[in-house]
Amino acid sequence: MATLFLLRHGRSTANTEGLLAGWTPGVALDERGAAQAAALPGRLAELPLAAVVSSPLQRCRETVAPLLATRPELTLHTDERIGECHYGDWSGRKLAELAEEPLMQVVQNHPSAVTFPGGETMRAMQARAVDAVREWNARIDAEHGEQAAFVMCSHGDIIKSLVADALGLHLDLFQRISVEPCSLTVIRYTRTRPFLLRLGDTGDFAALVPREESDDAAGGAEGRAGGDGGQATVGGAAGAP
């Protein structure tokens, strides 16, 4: 099936200010985030892309704008299901302040039990994101073939929950995963199982350009995953959605 490039938005003004942005309107990329977004087309230059899907939030749309400007053949699709977690009453508050809330310990250690006050459950957040990915995978595969690749720009908690799903990890373990702003996490879904090809990668992706050999889906993914020369970089602050 198609290969999914999960892009976390570039560094935002909320990241810089230590705020839990959620769906708060007007959260844009900061200067560094804009530079990260500007570098994205170069990082993906060798990859043929079939589509770009984005969270509707401003910081994600700003992140993919330079990529779309260099790829006029691509249309931006937005999908609310990959929008940030609905943090409810926590939205817009300082992370340092939220760290004192008793619920934060549950968020970090038992997220499957969390319902944000005035917001959604973390289980619902993961479920809607997984549904979105599965539907987009099927659509891209049907329209562009199983060697197609597409970008999906989303948020830290969404991406971490999707990685947990791909690896068969319980949601309660997803806080062990970390993805930096403007990093790319690559998952190739096959008929029998997903393969995590990159996690929080901030480098280039020339090694993931489709090859000519006719590997079977699982074997090809395993070959690409094991032959990257150790380029994947895992990093980023878990507490900066």
N, C-alpha and C positions, 0 to 999 in steps of 0.2 A: 504493500500500500504506500501511499504518499508519505514523504518525510516531513515531519513537523518541526519548524524552527520557532521555539518559544522565546520571544524577546521580552525582557523586562524593560519598561520605560527607562529613559535616562534619569539622571539625578534631578530631583524636583526641588522646588522651593520649600515644600513640606519636609523633604528629607533633610535639607540644610538646617531648617528651623527645629527639627526634632518633633514634628507633629505627626499624628496619625491622620492622614488626609481622608481616607475613605472616599466617599462620593462628594466631598466638599467641592463646589464649583470654583473655577478660577485658579486651580493649582497647576502652575506651568513648570516647564523645565528651567533650572537655573543656568548660569553661564556654563558650568561644566557639563551639565546635561545636554545643552545645546551642542556643545563640542562633541560629545559622545554620539549624538544623533547624526551629526555631520560626517563622522567617520564611518558610520554604518554602511553606506553604499560601497565603500572600498573593501570593507571586510567581506561583503557578500558578492563582490564583483564577478567572481567566476561561477557563481551558482545561477542556473536558470530557475526562475521563480514563476509559479503558476498563479499565485494570489497573495494578497496581504489582507489579513483580518485583524481588526483592532478593537480593544475596549473603546467605548465611546468617550472616555474621559480625556480631558485636554492633554495631559502629560503623555498619554500614549499616542494620540494623534500627532502631536508635535514630534515625537520620536521617529515615527515612520515617514514624516513629510519629506525629509531629504532623500530617502530611498525611493519614494514615489516620484519625486522630481526627476530622478535619473532613470526611472523605468516608466515612461509614459504609457506603455502598453498595459500596465497594471492598474486595476481599479481598487480603491479602498472599500472594503466591506467592514461594517461595524456590527458587533454582537454583544449585547448587554450581558450575556451569560459569562463572558470572560472579563466583565468589569470587576472592580475591586469588591472585596467583601463589604457587605453593608454593616458597618460598625455601629450604626445607630447613635446613641447618645455619646459614644466615645469619639465620634468623628470630630476632627479639628482640635482635639485636646493634645497636650504635650505628652510624649511618651514617658518622660521622667515622672510626670504626675500620675500617669496611668500605672506605672510600675508599683505604686503604693496600693493600688486597688487589689483586694483579695482575689477577684476574678482573674487577674493577670497570671497568677500562679497556675490557675486551671488552664488558661490559654496556652501557657508554655509546656505544661506537663500532661494535660488530659483534654486536648482541644475538641475531641469528639463529643464532649459533654457541655460545650460552651454555647450559650445563646447570648449574643451581645444585647445589652439593654436597649430596647427600641430598635434592634437590628435583627440579623438573621443568625441561624446556627452555622457553625463551621462545617458541619456535615452537608448542609444545603449548599453552601458555597462550593464545596468540592463536587457535589453531584451535578450542579448546573454546568460547571466548567468541563467535567468529563463528558457530559452529554454533548456540549458544543464541539469539543475536539472530535468525538466519534462521528458526529454528523458532518463536520467539515472534511474530515479524512475521507469519508465515503464519497462526498461530493467532488473533491479534488481528484480522487482516484478515478471516478467515473468519467470526469470531463477531460482529464489531462494524462491519465495513465499512472501506473504504479511507481514509475520512476520520478514522478513530479515532486517538487518541494514547495512548501508555502510557509509564510511567516505569520505568526500570531502574536501580536503585541499585547501584553497584559501586565499583571502586578505580582509582587513578590509572593504573597500568600497563595494566590491562584496558581502560580507556576509551581511552587513547592508542593501543593496538593496534587497537581497533575503528575509530578515526578513520583510522589508516593504511590499514586494509583498505578503508574506504569511499572513500578518495581514490586508491586504487590505488598507494599507496606501499609500498616494500619495508619489512619490519620493521626493517631496519637504520637506517631514517630516523625511526623513531617517537620517538626521544628528542628530536627537534626540536619535538615537540608538548608543550604544557604545559596542565594543567587544575588550577584551584584547588580546595580543599575546598569542598564544597557548590555547586560550579558545575554548570551544565547544558550539555550538548553535544547538539545536536539533529540527527538524521539522518533524512531521508525516503528510503526505499528505493522504487524504481520497478521496473517490469519490465525495464528496460534498464540502469539505473545508479542508484547512490545520490547524494543531494545533501546536502552538509553545510550546514545552515541556521544553526547557532550553534556556536561553539567556546569552551568555558570561560566561558560567560555567567553573570554574577552579578546580572543585572537581572531585569525582568519579561518576560512572554511574550505580552502582549496581541496583538502583531502576528501571532502564529502561530495565532490562533483561526481555525478553518475558515471560509471565505467561501462565499457563495451561488453565485458564478459557477462554471460548469462548465468550468474549465480542464482540459486534459489533464494527466496525472500529471506529466510532465516539465516542461511549461510552467508549471504551477502552482507547482511547487517552485522553478523558476528565478525566478519572480516574487516569491515570498516571500523567497527568499535575497537577491535584489538590492534589495528594497524595505524593508529594516529600518532605514534611516536611520543605519546605522553604530553600532547599539547593542551589537553583540557585543564582548565584552572578552576578550582573550586574556591569560592570566597564570597565575601559580602556579609553585611550585618543582618542577622536574622530579625532584629527588631526595628527595621526601617521599611515598612510596607510601601 
